Amino acid sequence: MHKTFGAAAPPKFPEEYSVENGLWTPDQSVGGEVFNLSPQPMGCTNFTTCDVAADDDQQLYDPAYQESITHANARGGIDIRESLASTLEDKTKRQVRGLRNIKGEVGFFRTAYFNIKPTYPLDFFDSIRLAMLSTKDEGRSVSAGTPWFPEFMEPVPGSGGGSEHVNDEGTLPMPASFDLTFASWHNYKIPGWKTINGQPYFIIKPWCGKEYGDKGFSYMSRELANALLGIRGSAAFTVTKLTGMEPKRIDFELVNWIVSFIRSIFGLDEPEAPPTPPAPSPAPAPSPAPESPATKLAEAATAMLGRDASPKNLAPQELSCAEGVSNIIHSCWPDFPADVLSTVNLLATLKKSPRFKPVLDPVRGCVVVSPAVAGTPGHTGIYTEADTIASNDSRTGTFRENYTRASWRAYFIAQKGLKGYLFAPVDTDVV
């Protein structure tokens, strides 16, 4: 049985929360109340994307324009991720598109912010709530795509069965069966949650018009949300506020939430603080130890996580790993060349650089290179920890922690047949 959070200060979730701007609730089935948009596949994704994007700046965006740039082969909710990506990004030009406001002007540029996943012991429901609270100052809501079952709809009295809507209270029932044969797929907005009969429910905004549910809104229980988002093909996203804004790193905040979450479940009180002993006379502060070259490079690589390490795009995004790694090294030591455009050239540069030495075992701050051979692309990265490698992610164009030593050797050496070289930064008098 799930514990209901009270209204106390964090780390407990508040009883009520919403970033809904109340701008509009179009009816997708008749083309919307603002735009002349005929019903089309995945139109709900474009409506939701435009509404989620409007939350932080209070501007309406044109889903008709979004529909025009969405790929034509959408296959229902199983393509929620692809449809969202193509709505926001031109993959051919690798350039993020702007959302058009109702005046026809290109508005702010945005990209997919992150894919929300559960992190034990947080389920889907609380992971989404945490995502919204973590970005509270930016006024974000969440776009969710899940199966949509017949039980969520019922004929409105007097409609003759031609128009279907959920019950007037707006509370979505648990389906009798989760058989996808009888389900459609739907994308909808989650702007927050409210407490109903002592239990938290998501507020959701589906694109069915103001006659649907509670004046266009419905309410989804924790159990239903977890069940729907656990179905293959379902997804939950939010989007960036502006181009260039990086996702917030909430790792330590998340750990604190998890600890408090566990303590609240088991009713554990916070331990009393021990008596504070008299403060001793302050000793002279020791001179800080100089930062080692390996630590310096590891910290520089960590600071680049989630960002584009090769902003000049001198090499194609999928081949820009050497460019990014050389740029990070150059940021630490300007005498090391930037914009190295191949793993072969990076290997040669590392071999002749007095700032690096070849090693057999990796440590934090090591550079790993598997140079390209005979048409097989190579790869390079930096150890941000003793067994964690960060490198360019060709799918996103950003620098990410995406390998361990074992997974690197399994993929690039065992599977692709490349060699692996390790270089550790060293102290040097080179200026």
LUMTIFI-291131 format. One record per residue: x, y, z of N, C-alpha, C, O, CB in turn. Coordinates in pm, whole numbers, plus 50000, padded with zeros to 5 digits. Glycine has a CB too. Example, Ala and Ser with C-alpha at 12.3 -4.5 7.8 and 13.67 -1.06 7.14 Angstrom:
513194943150780512304955050780513204967050780514244966850846511314955350905
512854977550708513674989450714512905000350787513415011450804514084994050572
# end
This chain:
500854988150000500005000050000500895012450000501825013350079499045000050123
500605022049912501435033849898501145043650010499995045550050501225040349762
502205049850059502055059950164501705073250099502335077250001503355061050250
500725080150152500345093250102501225103850168501355104150291498835096150128
501825112450088502685122750143501855134250197500815137650141503665127850037
502315139950306501605151150366502035164350305502755164650205501825151350514
501595175250366501855188450312503075194850376503285206950361500645197250332
503875187050446505045192450513506085196850410505965193850291505645182150610
507075203850457508125208750368508895197150308508835186050361509075218150443
509615199450198510435188950139511315182650244511685189450340511285194550024
511685169750231511645162050108510335155050075510295147549977512695151950113
509255156950151507985150650116507305158450004507435170749996507065149650238
506595151349917505885158149809504715166149866504065161549960505385147949704
504445178049812503265185549856501985178649815501965170649721503305199849800
500905181749886499615175549856499115179549718498565171249646498585179249961
499295192149681498795197249553499935204249481500775210549544497595207049575
499965203049349500985209949270500525210349126500045200349073502385203049283
500675221949061500325222848920501025234748857501155245348919498805224048902
501475233048733502035244048655501125247248537501535254048443503455240548605
499875242548541498945244648430498735259548405498425267048497497605237748457
498895263548278498735277748247497295281448211496965293348205499645281548133
496435271548188495035274348162494775281548032493745288148017494485282148272
495705280347936495545288047813494415282947725493595290847679496835287747736
494365270047702493365264947610493265249847622494205243247669493695268947465
492165244447581491985229947570491325227147436490105226647428491125224347689
492105225147332491535222747200490885209047191491175200147272492605224047092
490035207347094489415194447067490035188946940489725193446830487865195747053
490925179246956491655173846841490715167946737491005168346617492655163446886
489585162346782488705155146690488035164546590487605160046483487655147646767
487945177546622487315186946529488305197546482487915207746426486115193646593
489605194946505490605204146454491025215046550491785223946512490105210246333
490555214646673490995224346772490115236546777489395239646682492395228446743
490175243646890489365255546909490095268246868489495278946863488925256547053
491395267146839492185278846801492705277546659492725287346585493335280746898
493135265446621493765263546491492875254846401492135246246448495145257046507
492975257246273492245249346175493085237146139493725236646034491915257746048
493075227346228493895215346209492975203246200492295199746297494925213546326
492935196946084492125184846070492765173346144493985173246161491925181245921
491965163646189492525152246263493565144946179493325141746063491405142646305
494745142246239495825135246170496495125746268496375127646389496845145246111
497195115646218497915106446309498915114146394499625122946345498645095346229
498955110846519499885116546615499655131446638500535138346690501305114246569
498475136646600498185150646627498255153746775498625164846814496835154446573
497895144046860497925146447004499345149247051499535157147144497345134447080
500335142846990501725145247028502095159747001502765166147082502675135646954
501675164846885502025178546850501285188546937501865198546978501715181146703
499995185946966499265194547058499955194847194500195205547250497795189747073
500285183047245500895182247377502235189347379502535196647473501055167647420
503055187147276504365193547270504225208747274504955215547346505115189347142
503275214147196503075228647192502595233847326503025244647369502065232347083
501725226547394501195231147522502245230247632502355239347714499965223047560
503015219247633504075217847732505105228947713505595234647811504755203847722
505445231947587506415242447559505885256047600506665264947634506775242547411
504555257947598503965270847631503945273647781503745285047822502545271547577
504155263447863503995265348007504915276048063504495284148146504245252348078
506185276148018507125284948087507145299148032507715307948096508495279248078
506535301847915506555315547863505165320847827505045332047776507445316147741
504115312847854502735317547837502415321547693501585330347671502475329147929
503055315247595502745317747455502145305147393502595294047422503995322247378
501155306947309500585295647237501465292347117502015301247054499155298647192
501585279547086502355275146970501465267346875500475261246916503565266647015
501825267546750500955262646643501165247746617502165244046557501205270446517
500235239246660500395224946633500245221546486500735211146442499375217146714
499595230046408499485227446264500865227846200501175219546114498535237746196
501685237346241503065237846191503845225746239504625219846164503765250946236
503635222046366504335210246418503935197746341504775189246311504045208346568
502645196746308502165185146231502855184546096503135173746046500645185846213
503125196346037503705196745903505135191745900505625187945794503635210745848
505835191746015507225187246015507395173746083508515168946099508105197546083
506295167446125506355154246186506425143646077505775144745973505135151846278
507215133446101507365123045999506025116745964505125116046048508345112246046
505895112245841504595108045789504225093745825503085089545803504575109545641
505165086045879504905071745900504655068146045505015057346090506075063645849
504025077346120503735074646261502825062446273501855061146198503085086846328
503135053546367502385041146383501695040646519501645030046582503305029146366
501155051946563500485051846693501475054446805502575059546783499775038546715
501075050946927501855054147044503225047747050504095052547122501115050447163
503425037046976504735030646978505785040046922506985038146945504715017646897
505345050546847506255060346790506265073446867506675083746813505895062946646
505835073346993505805085647071507195092047074507325104047051505305083047214
508225084247103509565089847111510015095846978510525107046973510565079147156
509815088146868510245092946738509455105146695510015114446637510115081846635
508155105146723507325116446683507725128946759507795139846701505845113346706
507975127646889508405139046967509725144446915509895156546901508525135347116
510675135346886511985139646837511875146946704512515157246684512925127546824
511055141646612510935147946480510135160846487510305169646403510305138346381
509245162046587508515174546606509475185546648509305197146608507405172746710
510475182246727511355192346784512665193946708513325204246722511645188946925
513065184046628514415184546572514425179646428513805169546396515365176146656
515135186846342515375182746205516625174046206517745179246214515525195046109
516455160846198517605151846212518555152846095519755150146109517125137546228
518045156745977518895157645859519895169145875521095167445852518055159545733
519395180745913520255192545929520885193146068521755201346094519455205245903
520415184246157520905184246295520765198146358521665202946426522365179546301
519645204346333519385217646385517995217746449517025213346388519485228346272
517925222846571516655222946642515725233346581516135244746557516875225646792
514485229646557513515238846500512855247146610512815243146727512445231146420
512365258646572511615267046665510125263946655509635260546547511875282046638
509425264946765507975263346764507335276446720507715287046770507455258846903
506375275946629505735288246582504575292046674503725283646706505235286546436
504535304746716503415309146797502225312446707502305311246585503805321446882
501115316546769499885318246691499975329946593499145331046503498705320346784
500985338646608501185349646514502015345146393502265353046301501875361346584
502435332546393503255327746284504735330346302505525327246213502815333746158
505125336046418506525338946443507205326646501506595319046577506675350946537
508485324646465509245313746525509595317646667510235327946689510525310446442
509185309546761509395312646901510705306846953511675305646878508255307346984
510725303347081511935297947142512305284547080511435277047035511755296547293
513595281447079514065268547032514135258947150514565262647259515445269846961
513725246647126513705236947235514125223247185514075220447065512315236247297
514545214647277514835200747247514205192147356513765197347458516385198247238
514165178947334513695169947439514615171347559515845171147544513655155047388
514055172847678514845175547799515405162647858516615160947865513995182947903
514545153847899515015140647940513855130847940512695134747948515665141248078
514195118347930513215107547935513095103348081514075098948141513635095447842
511915104748138511725102348280511565087348305510685080948247510495110148334
512405081848390512355067648423512325066048575512805074748646513565060048362
511775055148625511765052948770513165049948822513945043048757510815041548806
513475055048940514745052149008514415046849146513915054349230515655064849016
514695034149171514315027749296514745036049415515875040849419514915013749305
513845037949517512515032049528511405040849471510235038449500512225029049672
511745050949390510705059149329510095051949210510815047049123511275072849286
508765051449204508085045349090507925055748980508415066948993506705039549132
507225052148869506985061748762506275074248816506635085448782506155055348650
505255072048900504435083048951505295093249023505205105248995503345077749044
506125088749118506935098049194508135103149115508635114049144507395091549322
508615095549017509715100448933509245112348851510005121848832510235089248840
508015111848802507475123148726507265135148819507555146448782506135119248658
506745132448940506565143449035507895149849071507985162049081505855138449161
508925141649091510245146949124510805155149008511435165549030511205135549158
510575150448883511055157948766510425171848762511105181648731510735150248636
509125172648792508455185748790508955194748902509165206748881506945183948800
509145189049022509615197349133511075201449114511475212249156509455189849265
511875192749049513285196049027513445207548930514465214448931514025183848974
512435209748846512485220848749511395231048780510905237948691512325215448602
511025232048906509905240448946510105254948906509145261548865509695239549096
511335259948916511585273948884511455276748734511405288348693512955278048932
511415266148652511285267948508509865265148460509595266048340512265258748436
508955261848550507555260248514507305249248413506535251248319507015272948461
507925237748429507785226948331506635217648368506355215248485509085219048320
505975212448267505065201148284505625189448206506725190348151503605204748237
504895178448201505405166048142504505161548028503275162548038505515154848249
505095156747922504385150547810504475135447825505575129947832504975155147672
503335128547832503315113947849502555107547734501515112647691502675110047985
503065096447684502395088847580502185074547624503155067547654503205089347449
500945069947629500625056547678499445050947599498795058247523500305056847830
499165037947615497915032547559496705039747620496755044447733497825017347584
495635040347543494395046847586493275036647570492905033147457494105060047502
492715031847681491795020547680490345025047671490015036347708492005012047805
489455016147622488045019847605487375024447735486455032547731487275008147549
487835019247849487215023047977487405037948008486675043548090487795014748090
488395044447941488615058547967487565067247899487535079347921490015062547921
486715061247816485725068747738484335062847763484185050847783486085068447587
483315071447761481945066647767481055076947698481365088847701481495064147915
479945072547634479095081947562478495092547654478055089547765477985074547489
478475104747605477815115547678476305114147657475865112147543478325129547630
475495115047764474035113947746473515123647640473855135447641473325116547879
472685118347549472105126647445472965128447323472565135047227471785139747500
474185122547325475085124547211474775114847098475305116346988476535122947254
473915104747125473635094847022474785085546997474795078046899473265101646896
475775085847087476915076847073477955081746975478985075246957476445063547030
477705093246912478675098046813479875104746874480905105946808478015107546719
479785109146999480895115647066481105108747199480155106447273480645130847084
482335105347231482605097747352483475105747448484455112047407483285084447318
483105105547576483845112947677483845105047806482995096447828483235127047698
484825107947892484925101148019483875106748115483245116948085486355102548078
483685100248230482685104948327482975119248371484115124048362482655095548448
481935126048420482045140248452483075143248560483675153948561480705145548495
483295133748654484285136148759485695136348703486585142548762484185125548867
485915129848590487225130048526488195119748578489335119248531487815143348542
487795111348675488705101248729488755089248636487725083048610488275097048871
489935085848586490065074748493490005061448568490705059748668491385075848415
489185051948522489095038948589490245029748549490905031848447487755032248557
490475019548631491455009348594490825000348488489724995348510491895001048720
491504998048373490924989548269490684975348318491434970248401491824989248146
489634969148266489354955348302490464946348251490784936148313487994950748247
491054949948139492154942248081493114951948016492704962247961491634931847978
494394948748023495404957047957495774951047822496914952147777496654958548046
494794944847758494984939147625495084950547524494124957947504493814929447588
496254952047462496474963247370495684961947241495604971447163497944964347338
495084950247219494254948547100493104958547099492654962846993493704934247092
492624962147218491454970847229491844985247264490974993447292490494965447334
493144988347262493595001647302494055009747182494575004147084494725000647405
493865022747190494535032047099495755037447174496045033047285493565043747051
496455047047114497585053347183497335068247188496745074047096498935050147112
497785074547295497455088547315498605095647385499275089847471496145090147396
498835108147347499835116547412499085127547488498175133747433500845122747308
499455129947612498745139847693499715146647787500845142147808497605133247772
499265157647842500095165947929499795162948075498645161148113499865180847899
500855162348158500705161048304501265173948365502485175348377501465148148360
500395183348405500885195948463501055195548614501585204948672499945206948427
500605184748679500735184148824499895173048884499555163448815500355197448886
499555174449010498745164149078497875170849185498105182249225499665153249141
496875163349230496005167849338495615155849422495725144449378494755175249281
495155158449543494755147749634493245145549623492465154949638495165151049780
492845133249598491445129449590491225117949688491865107449675491035125449444
490325119749784490045109449886491315104649954491495092749980489325097449821
492215114149983493415110850057494545104949976495595101750032493085101550164
494375103249844495395097249759495805107049649494955114449599494885084049699
497085107349610497505116449504497105111149366497225099249340499025118549509
496625119949280496255116749142496945126749050497025138649081494705117049121
497445121848935497925131048834496765138948775495685133648753498675123448724
497005151848751496115159748666496595157648523497765160148494496105175248707
495735153048434496165151248296495255159248203494075161448232496155136248257
495835163548092495125172047997495145165247860496035168047780495765186447989
494205156347832494145149847702493485159047600492795168647636493375136647710
493715156047473493205165047369491825160347321491675155647208494195165847249
490835161547407489475157347373488475168747387487275166547370489045145647461
488935180747418488035192147427487525194647568487695186247656486885190147336
486885206147588486445210247721485245202147771484935202547890486095224847720
484575194847681483455186747725483905173547785483095166047840482515184147608
485185170647776485715157947825486025159247974486635168948018486975153847747
485595149148053485965148448194485595160748272484475165748261487435146048206
486535165748351486315177448435486785189948359487885194948382487075176048572
485915194848267486195206848186487505205248107488305214548098486275219248275
487685193448052488865191047969489995183948040490995180447976489355203847917
489875181748169490945175248246490445161848301489245159748318491415184348363
491405152848327491105140048391492115137748502493095145048513491135128348288
491855127548585492695124648700493095109948697492245101248681491975128248832
494375107348713494925093848698495595089648828496455096748880495935093248581
495215078048882495765073149007497195068548991497665066348879494905061849062
497885067249103499255062149101499315048349036500165045648952499815061549244
498395039449077498415025749025498205025548874498875017948803497345017249095
497285033648823497025033948680498205039948605498595034648500495755041948650
498785050748656499935056948591501105047248582501735046148477500365069648666
501405040248690502515030748689502255019348591503165014848522502745025148830
500995014748585500655003848493500795008348348501355001048266499234998848519
500305020248314500355025148175501785028048132502185024248022499505037648160
502565034648217503925038348179504865026348180505975027148127504455048948273
504435015248240505255003148236505054995048109505744985048088504944994648354
504124999248023503854991947897504884996247793505185008047779502404994747845
505404986647721506424989247619505914999547518504794998347468506824976147547
506725009447488506345019947396505875032547466505835043147404505295015047304
505505031547594505085043447669506315051847703507435046747709504315039547797
506095064747726507215073547755506715086047825505535089547815507965077247626
507615092747898507305105447963508495114747945509625111147975506985103448115
508225126847894509265136547865508875150247918507705152747948509535137247714
509855159247929509605173447931510585179647833511425172547778509745179548075
510495192847809511335198947706512095210847762511705216647863510485203347586
513195214347694514015225347742513305238647727512385240047646515335225747669
513725248347806513155261647797513785269347681513075275947605513365269247929
515085268647667515785275547560516915266947507517425258347579516315289147608
517305269147383518465262247328519695265347412519895276747454518695266247181
520505255147436521735257147510521605254747658522615253347727522245270747488
520385254347712520215251447854520485236647878519985228047806518785255347902
521265233847978521645220048005520735214048112520295221148202523115219248049
520455201048104519665194648209520315196348346521535195548359519475179648178
519505198648446520035200048580520515186448631519845176248613518975206048675
521655186348695522145174048757521555173348897521895181448983523725173548760
520675163748920519965162949048520365150349124519615145549209518445163149025
521575144949093521975132249151521955132749303521355124049367523365128449102
522605142849362522685143349507521325146549568520965141249673523725153749552
520575155349502519235158349549518365145849546517585143449638518595169449464
518515137849439517735125649427518095115949539517205109449595517955119149290
519375114649573519795105749681519135110149812518645101749888521345105549695
519125123049839518505127949962517015124849965516465121250069518735142949977
516345126349848514915123149841514675108349869513745104749941514345126949703
515525099749812515345085449831515515081649977514735073950032516335077649744
516555087250041516775084250182515575088650266515095081150351518075091150233
515095100750241513935105650317512685097650285511845095350372513705120450287
512565093350158511415085250117511385072150196510335068250248511475082249964
512535065450205512615052750279512305055050426511585047350489514025046250262
512865065850482512635068550625511155071150651510625066950754513485080650671
510485078150559509075081150580508225068550571507235067150644508585091350479
508595059050480507845046650465507875038550595506845033250638508415038250349
509045037750657509195029550776509005037550906509225032451016510555022950777
508595050250891508315058251010509535061051094509425062251216507295051351094
510695062051032511915064451106512075079351133511965087551042513145058951029
512325082851259512555096751293513995100451264514885091851267512215099451440
514225113051236515595117551216516325116651350515775120651452515625132151160
517565111551353518305110351479518605124051537518845133751465519605102451458
518595124551672518945137051737520415140051715521255131051717518605136551887
520705152551696522105156451677522855154951809522335158851913522215171051624
524065149451807524845148051930525245161751984525305171451908526105139451906
525505162652114525935175552171527145180852097528045173252060526255174052321
527165193652076528275199752005529425202152103529265209552199527845213051939
530585196052080531725198152171532285212352152532075218652049532845187552146
532985217152253533605230452239534525230552118535255220952092534395234252367
534485241352046535325242351926536775243951967537095252652047534885254151837
537675235551913539095236951944539655249651879539065255251787539885224551898
540765253651928541425265151868541765261851724542315251251695542705269251947
541445270851635541705267751494543185266251464544005274551504541115278551405
543505255551395544885253251353545115260551222544175262851146545205238051339
546335264051194546615270551066546185261550950546485249650947548125274051054
545495267550857545025259750742546205255250657547035263450619544035267850656
546265242150628547375237350544547225242750401546115245350354547435221950543
548305244250337548275248450198547635237450115547985225750129549715251750145
546685241150028546025230749949546995223649856547875229749794544895236849867
546815210349850547685202549761547375206249617546205207949581547495187249784
548385207449535548125210849394547315199849327547505187949353549455212949317
546405203949240545565194449169546395186549070547155192248992544405201649098
546245173249073547015165048980546475166648839545305169848821546975150149023
547325164648736546855165748598545685156348568544755160048497547985162848502
545735144048625544665134448599543345139348658542295138248594545015120748657
543395144848780542185150248842541655162148764540445163648746542465154248987
542565170548717542165182348640541405178348514540385184448481543395190648603
541915168148442541255163848320539915156948350538935158848278542165154448241
539895148748457538655141948494537565152048530536415150348492538885132348611
537935162648604536955172848643536475180548520535295184048511537575182548746
537375183348427536975190348304536005181848223535045187048166538215193848219
536255168648217535355159648144534005158848213532965158748147535975145548132
534005158348346532755157848422531925170548400530705169948388533045155848571
532595182048396531895194548374531275195348235530355203248214532855206148394
531755187348142531245187548004530065178147985529445178347879532345183947907
529715169848085528645160048070527325166848034526945176848094528485151848197
526635161047936525375166447891525495178147795524485183747753524585170748007
526725181847759526955193147670527615188447541528085177147532527815203847738
527645197147443528295194247315529755198247325530075210147332527585201747196
530655188247325532085191047338532725194947206533885198847202532805178947394
531975194147096532505197846963531545207446895530975204146791532735185146875
531345219446953530325228646902530585233846761529655238546695530195240146995
531835233146714532125237946579531595228346473531445232146357533635239846561
531315215746513530795205746419531695204146297531215203346184529385209546374
533015203846323533955201846213533865187846157534105185646038535385204646259
533515178246242533285164446198531815161446214531155167746297534155154146280
531265151946136529865148046157529635143846301530535138646366529465136646061
528405146146351528105143546491528495129446533528985127446644526635145746516
528285119646443528585105846479530075102746476530485091946517527855096446388
530895112246426532345110046416533115120746492534305122746466532775109846270
532475127646584533105139146648533705135946784533955145046862532115150246663
533955123146814534465119546946535865125146969536145130447076534485104446962
536755124046868538135129046884538135144146896538905149846975539005124646765
537285150646819537185165246826536795169546968537375178947022536145170346724
535815162647027535365166247161536425163747267536655172247352534125158747195
537075151947263538085148647363539265158247353539755162947455538575134147346
539715161347231540845170647216540475184547265541325191647319541305171247068
539215188647249538785201647299538815202147451539185212347510537385204947248
538425191147515538445190747662539885191247713540175198347809537745177947715
540795183747648542205184047688542775198147666543515203247750543035173647607
542405204247552542895217647521542425227847625543135237347655542435221847381
541205225847680540705235147782541535234447909541595244147985539245232047814
542185223047933543065221548050544475226648021545095233348104543125206848095
544985223347901546345227047863546325232547720546305224747625547305214747874
546335245647704546185251847572547255247847471547065249547351546195266647586
548395242347519549405238247423549035225147353549645221447253550755236747492
548025218047405547555205847338546565210247229545655218047258546885195647440
546705205347106545855210246997544385206747018544045195947065546335204546864
543525216246981542085213946981541635209346843542415209546748541315226747023
540375205046833539745201846705540485190946627540565191546504539645214346619
541025181046698541605169446629540455161246572539515157746644542485160746728
540505158146442539305153046374539295138146347538445133646270539145160146247
540185130346406540095115846389540775109046505541665114646568540725111346254
540345096746533540975089146642542415085546607543255084546697540175076246670
542715083746478544105080646437545005092446468546085090746524544175077246285
544555104546432545355116446460545455119246609546495123746657544755128546388
544365116646684544405118746829545415109346893546155113446982543015116646891
545455096646848546425087146901547845092146877548675091746967546235073246838
548135096846755549475101746723549825114046808550965115546852549575105246573
548845122746831549085134846911549365131247056550265137047117547885144346903
548605121747111548835117547249550215111047266550885113147367547745107747293
550625103147166551925096247174553085105947181554075103347249552105087047056
552975117247110554105126547106553975137947208554885146147222554245132346966
552835138647278552645149347374553385146347504553245135447559551155151447401
554165155947555554835153747684553865154047801554255151047914555915164147704
552625157647776551645158347885551005144847915550255143648012550565168347852
551275134747835550665121547854551705110647844552725111947777549555119147752
551415099847914552245087847904551345075747886550255075447943553155086248028
551775065647809550975053547793550985045347922552015044247988551485045047675
549825039747958549705031348077548935018748040548295018047936548995038948193
549005008748127548314996048104546964995448175546034989248125549174984548149
546865001848291545625001448368545085015648383545845024948411545864995048507
543755017248365543185030748368543035036048510542835028448605541845030748299
543135049148523542805056148646541915067848607541765070948488544105061048723
541335074148704540495085848678541315096548606542385100348653539895091548811
540815101248493541525111348415542265105648296542845113248218542475118448503
542275092448279542925086348163542115088948036540895090148039543105071148185
542835089747924542215090247792542315076447730543395070547729542875101147701
541205071347677541215058447609540925060947462540035068647426540165048647671
541715054247375541545055847231541535042147165542435034047187542685064747172
540525039647085540495028046996540435033646854539355036746804539255018347027
541615035046788541655041946658540975033946548540925021646550543075044746619
540445041346450539775035146335540765026846255541945030246244539135045846245
540275015746198541105006946116540285002245996539184996846013541624994846200
540815004245876540244998545753538735000645742537984991245717540564983645746
538315012845760536895015845743536035013645864534865017345864536365007945634
536595007545970535835005746094536035017946182537165020346225536264992746168
534985025846210535145038046291535675034746429535295024746490533815045446302
536555043346478537075041846613536295050346712535245055946679538555045446618
536825051346833536145059346936537175063147042538205056647055534945051547000
536875073547117537755078047224536935084247334535845089547310538795088147171
537455083547456536745089147571537715092147684538915090147671535665079547618
537155096947796537935100547914537325093648036536105093748053537985116147933
538175087748119537705081548243537335092548343538215099448394538785071948302
536045094148371535625103748473535705097748612535785105048712534195108548445
535695084548620535945077148743536825065148707537135063048590534595072448813
537215057348809538145046348783537575035948686538335029148618538505039548913
536215034748678535625024948587534445030948510533505023848475535155012448665
534495043948484533435050648410534055059148300534885067848327532555059348503
533635056648175534185063948060533105073048004531975068647981534715054147951
533455085547980532565095047914533075097547773534275098747751532475108447994
532155098147677532545100347538531385106647463530285108047518532985086947470
531615110347339530555116147257529485105747228529785094447190531135121647125
528225109747248527075101347214526565105947079526005116847067525955102047324
526745097646977526395101746841524895103946824524475111046732526865091346741
524075097946912522625099746899522185113646941521245119146884521905089346981
522845119247041522435132147095523445143147065523125155047078522225131147243
524675139447026525705149447003526265155347130526945165647126525155160346919
525995148847245526475154047373527475144447435527525132647400525305156447469
528275149647529529295142047598528635135147717528065141947802530485151047643
528705121747724527955114347826528805102947884529725098047819526645108847767
528475098948006529095087148066528375074848010527275071748053529025087448224
528985068047914528275057547841529015044247831528535035147764527965062347704
530205042847896530915030147892531605027648025531895036948101531945029947776
531865014748052532805010748156534005004648086534005003047964532155000748259
535025001148161536194994848099535794981848032536244978747921537294992348204
534934973948101534534961048046533684962747920533884955547822533754952948151
532724972247922531864973747805532634979447686532334976247571530664982747838
533634988047714534474993347605535244981947538535284980947415535465004047660
535864973447621536654962347566535764952447493536144947047389537444955147677
534564949947547533664940347484533204945347347533104937447253532454937747574
532924958547336532364963647210533444967147109533424962246996531514975847237
534404975847148535354980947050536494971247021537004970846909535914994047098
536894963347121538044954547100537584940447060538024935146958538904953847228
536704934347143536274920647113535354920146992535534911746904535564914647234
534344929146986533354928346879533814935046750533644929446642532064934546925
534384947046759534764954446639536194951746593536574955646483534584969146662
536994945146678538344941446639539344952946641540374952146574538324935646503
539064963546716539994974746726540964972746843540764963946926539234987846743
541994980846847542924980546959542544991447059541805000647025544384982446911
543054990447180542765000447282544045005747342544944998047377541884994647390
544155018947354545335025447410544905034547524543895041547514546105033447302
545685034447632545395042647749546535052647769547715049147760545215033847876
546165065247797547145075647824546745083147949545605087647962547265085247704
547705084548043547465091648169548155105248163549305106048119547955083348292
547485115948207548145128948215549275128648318549165121848420547125140048250
550345135848292551505136048383551885150348412551555159448337552715128348324
552605152248523553155165248554554265168648455555065160048419553695165648699
554305181048413555325185248318555565200148335554705207448384554915181948172
556725204348293557065218548298556735225748169557025237648153558525220348330
556115218448074555775224647947554725235547969553755233348040555255214047847
554915246947909553995258047926553145259647800552295268547793554755271147956
# end
